[in-house]
Amino acid sequence: MILRDYHLTLRDVSDQQPEYLETVFSLANGHFGVRANDPISGNPITGTLINGFYETAPITYGEGGVGYAQKHQTILNLPDLRHLNVATNTGHRFSESTRTAVDLDLTTGTLDEQYELKTHQGETIQMAVKSVIGQNQTSFWGASYSFVAGNYAGGLLVSKAIAVPAQAEAIPSADPRKTRMAGLPVCETAFINQRLQRYHVKTRTTKQAVTAFLGMLTPNAKLLQQPLDLGDRQAHTLEYEAYVGEVGEQNTIDPAAQFMISSLSALIADSRDFWQGVWHRSEVTVGGNDELNLAIHYNIFQLNQAAGRDGRTNIAAKGLSGSGYEGHYFWDTEMYMLPYFTYTNQPMARQLLYYRYQTLPKARERAREMGVTKGALFAWRTINGEEASAYFPAGTAQYHIDADIAYAVGKYYEITRDLDFILQCGFEMVLETARFWENFGAWHQIGASSRFEFHTVTGPDEYTALVNNNYYTNRLAKHNFELIGYLANEIRQRYPNKLADFGIGPADLEKFQKLADHVYLPYSADLQINEQDDSFLSKPRWPADKSTPENFPLLLHYHPLTIYRYQVAKQADTLLADYLFPEDLSVDQLKREYDYYEGVTTHDSSLSRSIFSILAARMGDPEKAYKYFMDTARMDLVNLQKNTADGLHLANLGGSWLALVAGFSGFYVQDEVVHFANHLPKEISRLTYRMKIAASVLEIDLSADKTFVSVISGPIPTYGVSVNGDLISLAKSSSYEE
Ligand code: BGC
């Protein structure tokens, strides 16, 4: 495997603000993340985030109400592992530092940085930092710091310790996307010996605990105050490691002895091994554009860094790169990030779905709180499964999360045929969400016919709230009803009596089918497009005089009710349903819908542009597809949303993979046929990528006039493969050329 464009450097990013660089160059492994803080000046809000390690605080409402979410859940910002103090042996501290070069190697996961350090008195030295996070051994992080004389060439004292910051609470902000106040945890630090420090942190309300260790890897060196002499003008290197234990119950302090890794190079080998696996499974090459190639590699890298791998954690909206959105998991996972895992790394996809499954009991309780007598309602935003959305119109009202999760279960099953997962977890999730829709919706009799409707919901577009019959919600709920019938059939074929264990029989399945057939899908006969909801099209458009760039994102400038009065969308909504169900509408209708909704969409949400790119590709507008794709692929590298400092836009990173795969290569699966279509724009001379479907790894290779699909490992697929509308056979040649 020849890997090109796998190095991200300072030159590749548009912004040099410290907080921005901390996010972009953060390292993570699904368990914990280390922001790339300046090791000398640090960051007052610290730099380590542990997936699922959080604190709660009561949500204070001016006027509360029944069923309102009760508690904030906030990921904790823990001390910076990278920090160290450097001083001359005469006591002059190197307090100023300038980051002069950075290189993130996406094939090994190592981060190399160069700094120039300066004392108040003007003495300078150079410092190189190499750091890496364990990817198989996910408790470890390690770093080496090398010092070379500058205009100062004397003795140095280097000391490193986990320092508990005095002020670790987030600063309150009017931006709802930023993190909120969380109670400070209880921290204890102790030196086990001169080379090893223990840090134990306990939360006050969630009763979680983590034990971490900071240790010295350089033989005979001390953590606190190691003398070095730069007089020989050689580089002097000190190596350190940190161990971050699992999130556990309180009163469990792990013993220290076993926590030493052998060397930094062993940790780099561990990380390289993991990344080799990732690139082997999911390498994507975009020919003709190195910048884009690098961007997509970076996005895949960050997706893998962010995803919780243990089935108890998930992917936060900002991953482990920042504390924006409080470390919460949203529908972003199922609809934007999971597809990458579902099609390249099924065990990971299963773990992410399993996380949802273990929140099912809380989802059942939540449905009851919301006055729905049967079924389950998953939390809109959460860490522990409880609803943490303090603003229900753009939170709990997004009931569509239920159908999104069901959809993701269906997609996972469609290509894995993992009936065990369905029997153990998946069926129950799809059944409980279908039951929710059944009991949440209402029949509406119109003359002789009747239809099944869903009232007072918010669809994906958060600029339109509490409406009736949101097309996206209704379409996904319809699919949820259909899916239960499909999965029931799959189970029955293998285990004829098993369905009774789930408390359903033929009459229930008939009822779900009837509901699926009658879900109302709003359509405007005038415009000949699907209607976003019952009232959207009749509202006035967002006023032109409030449309200059400084008014965006609207959510930071207008009261929600002002926004809700208008026909304005934050993100793809009806079009998102069109992308998910390509066979629902003709290309002509898609074009009409696209033109219409594009005109009223602000893309204030980072979840929007990838979908516009996919659909533009599908409807034969490669220029537009490419334009949206560029914004998607490089969103955080160019700080497009201007808030990358708070963390990466993980859903968009997943969306950029989708834009290549579902957009430019037209991938979707329907009725056991895997479809591809060549929609490459002229700016991309070639696109190759891999995906795993059932037991076979396929390689897809597109260029302007050629489309190859080949089986590179595993059996010849038994499912159908269609390229540009023709069913092809991979059986004979194991590859297809258009
Ligand atoms: C979007 C939501 C998304 C959330 C977290 C919001 O701005 O409108 O769709 O789930 O961000 O990424």
Residues whose N, C-alpha, C, O or C-beta is under 5 A from the ligand:
A	BS01	BGC	A317 F330 D332 P460 E462 S605 L607
